[in-house]
Amino acid sequence: MMTRKRIGIWILLFSVALATLALASRPNPTKDSDKEKPAKGTAIIITGAAAKIAQEAALLESLYERGELNDVVFISGASSGALNAVMLNAVLEKKLTWKEYRELFGDIKNDNVFRTDKKGLPVSNEPLRKLLEEIVVNRLGYKTLADLPFPTAISVVSLRPSPLSEGTYRFCNRKINRESDSTLSLVDVLMASTAYPLVFPPSRINGIKTIPDIPYYDGGIGDDRVPFQALIEFENYRKQPVERVIIISRKRDTDMTLADELKPFGYELKTKLNNGLSPDVLTSLGFWRRLEHIKKRYPELAAKTLVFVPSYRYSFPMFDFNNLKEQYELTYQWAKQNKPIPLNEFLKQKPSLNKL
């Protein structure tokens, strides 16, 4: 009886050994697939817009309604594009509807963003911090970068770059680079990313450890006028390319003069500086330059990139937040009749320098 039992045990062990050898002789599907993972998902890149933030939100809503945002795997934003990146997280997570987001723009005015209680620039942006605390933290529950449900990168800029950095840093809720830290206060990061030089003061980020503890500025004034570099880092991090990229940006109004831009802050220019001097000329040059950089440096990325920028005859100042609802409605109606354009085709529309 014992002999039969022992024979049975040996037969069982022998069978297990044979099965193990058979499995070991097969190629490892996981390792093979890691070598060449197929492209997957859509990345959304949102540029800075200041008071034209509503234009970008309207473009995003139109894409959402068409089902173009059903497979989003990464979001990158700079300046007010960072604000829209956070709100897009909330919409995709079903914490916020587009109707609710649209209604927010109807309530926001200049007083909700900045305070001109002293003469000169920069003005205080403490009202913006209060607004972000109410919406981002209290309403949506996003206290830190880690709370964002989708991989999201937000850019900030140091005007005192170190030898190892060009001055632009990209915080992400995934460890895509050395500066990423998901424990940082989301409001602190957003305040820094929207601190446009001369207009708003720079902002510190509490508890920062991965980069110098100094005040930071608007993430869209440096290399991230089109914040695509974080996408490159994200693809390297997950070892898998995205299938499609959509760049969302606002209309550039080069007919808006310096006098137009200063009016919201209580300044009235009556000098010759008013004639033909448009701050948006500089932002337009930077925007086109970064798009050309994508085509030249990352041709494979350029081939799968679309650009969505509104085009209509109405112009708006960069820092007048009193007309967000109007901008939203106008852009949304335009977006219903238009669609994103392939990057290489969009670059053919680049205006000549004398038209900027």
C-alpha angles and dihedrals in degrees: 000000000000090000092055091048091051091048089051092051092050091049089051093049091047091052092050090049092052091049091049092051091049092052092045091053092057119091114260105250093197095056093045092050091048090062094061114014114182120246112270136185139354128285120209117208115191121191128209117278110164106198090358089073089112091062092059092045090054091051090051092050092053091051091048091053091052092052092248093129099052094104103039111155101165138025128192127184141171128197109336086355085068089056090052089047090058093046091049088056089054094049094048089047090051093241091118135027125218088242090058092047091049090051090054090062090055090059099044119095135165090274089061091057109034142008125219098199094137135043119262138019141327099055124204115271094189090115087062091054090052091049092050092049090053096047108027100036108024100033103031100027095230104143100153136018088259090066092066108101097210128058100267133176126198123193129220130175134221117206086203102058120186122235089259096052138053089219099263119108126189118206115199135178086231122061096253095141142007096271097051113116118167093192094070121112107264092213091052091052092047092049090054094045092053098043098115109197118255090007099060131019119252117263134223123224112222118231095012113165109156097064134024116299097240135118115283135208141214112315093220100061096076134040091324099071078122102025099212098126091082088058090057088052091047092052090050090048096054094032091229131098124229119247098226140010126206119193112205118199142158131246115274112224108198090173090070107101129211088257090056091051094049097049095084088060093053098259123137114196116197099166131100088267085082092069117089098334109128123175088203090068089072094046090048092052091051092047095053092043092056092048090052089049090058091052094048101039101031108029093163090054091045091054091061097038126107126192124213115191124153120239123195137126099258119097131203134192117249096235105035107106094175094092104046094122091053091049091049095051094044094048094043092055090049092048092053088063098041141049138203116287125223109259096239090052093044091054089062087068093061108133121232118254093254090058095053 
